[in-house]
Amino acid sequence: MRTLRKKKRKHSLRSNSYGGKVIRKATHRYEDSMAPHTPRDRASDLPTMRTAFLPYVKGTTDRIKRVLMKHNIKTTFNTATTTRSLLGSVKDPLPMKTSGVYEIPRCCGETYIGQTGRLISTRIQEHIRATKNNDMKSAVAEHSMETGHLIDWNQSIHFNSGKCEDTGFCPALQK
């Protein structure tokens, strides 16, 4: 039965212009996949090897590695400080992607100055949502609803990073 299927498969591949090498590979792959599969216990096949992570110290760690290898312990070395960790981030944060003090101007000439510990862009989105939903929890939305003034969301700017007490700015409606 298997040989009949094998012959049909080979004939089908030959009639579709496949070469001998491709036919042999396909046949062997199929036979391997159809062979009875017995799961192996991989834990019993391999000896257990533990790993030690150590900071690299010139001269010392090589000796420690040799001692640990005798006890079937693999060693991996890492450096405590790297140039990257010493330099920190090279890029400046984007203004609206930081926390701090921000300003939202209105078309009437007044501005709202606010301060947040979260992303400024997130806080401005909350003001926009409060204005659309007529939510009185936002001073910007409250002013817009009471006076009918429009708010110029695109002109919102980032003043300073930090807390209100540090910068001298506090959330307020300014003229």
N, C-alpha and C positions, 0 to 999 in steps of 0.2 A: 504494500500500500504506500509506504513512504517512498520507495524507489520510483513508483509510478508518478507521484506528485513531483518528485525531484526531476524526473525526465520532462514532465510538462512545463515546469518552471524554466528549465534550461532551454527547451524548445521555444518558449514564449520570449525569452530574452534574446535568443539568436535571431528569431524572426523580426525583432525590433532593432536589429543592427547593433547589438551590444557585443563587445569583444570578449575574448576568452578570459582575460584577467578579471573583468567586471563580473562575469558569470560565476567564476570560482569564488570571488569574495562574497557575492550575494548568497550563493549556496552554502558556504561555510557559516556565514552570519546567521542564516535561517536555521541551520542545523544546530548551531550553538544555542540559539534562543529556544529551540524545542527540546534540548537535552534536559533530562531530569536535574533539577536544581536542588542542591543540598546546602543549607546555610552553614557557614563556618563560624566558629567562635573565635573572633579576632583577638580577643583579650588573651586567650590561651596561646595563640601563635606568637605574639610579640612579647618580649620581656618588658615589664613596666619600667619606664624611665621617667624620673621626676625632673623638673626644671627649676633651677635657681636663677633669679634675676638679681644681678649685682651691679652696683655702680663701678665704672671702669676707673681703676687706679693703676697707672703705669708700673709694671713690674710685680705688683702684689697680686693682681687678679689672675695672672697667668699661673702662678703657683697654686692658687686656690682652685683654679679650673682643673689642674692635674690631679689634685687630691680628690675632688668631687667626681671626676671621671672614674676613678678606681671604685667608687661606691655607686656607680651607675646613675649619676646625677648630671644632667646636661646643664651647662651654664650659658646664660645669655647676659651680655653686658650692655649697659646703657650709660649715657653721659648725664650728669646731673644738670649741667647748664649747657645750652646751645646758643649759638649766635642769635637764632630766632627768638629764644626766650629772653635774651638780654635786650634785644632791640624793641621787642613788642610789635604792635601793629604799625605798619608803614603808611597805611592809608588813613586819610582824615575821614571822620564820620560825615555822612551826608546830613545837612542841616535839619531836615524834617524827620530824619531817622534817629534822632537823639532826644533826650529829655531836656527840659529847661524852660526858659521864658520865651513866649511867642506873642505876636501881635496880629490881630485880625482887624483890618480897616473896614469902615462902613462908608457907603456912598454919601452920607450926610456930613462927613468930615470927622466924626468921632471914631475912636479906635478902642478895641478891647485888648487889654494886655493880660495874659494868663500864664500860669506856671503849672507844669506837670512833671511827674516823675517817670511817666511812661513816654512812648514815642509821641512826638508832637503831631505827626500825621494821624495817629490814632485818635488823639484828643480832638483835632480839628474835624475828623470824620464824625465824632460824637456830637459836636456842635451842629454840623450840617444835618445830621439825622434828627436832632432835637428841634431844629428850625422847621424841617419838613413835617414832623409829627406834632407840631405845636406843643412841645414839652416845655414846661416852665422851670425845669431843673437846670437849664443852661441860661446864664445871664445874657449871652449873645442872642439866643432864641427868644428870650423874654423881651429884650429891647426891640427886636425885629417885629414881634407880634404887637407890642404896645404902640410903637410909632409908625409901623409900616415901612420902615427904612430897609433898603436892600443891603446885603452884606457881600463884600467883594472877597470871596473865598480864595481866588487865585493870587491875590496880593498878600496873603498871609506870610509873615516872615519869622525867622528864628532869631531871637535876640542874643541869648546867652545860655550856656549850660550851667546847671547848678540849682541850688535851692533859692527860694524867695528871700530868705534872710541874708544869704551870701551876696546876692546880686543887687539888693535894694529895691527890686521890683516886686510888686504884689498884684494879684489879679484885680483889675480895676477897669472902670469905664473912663476913658480919658477924652478930653476935647482938644 
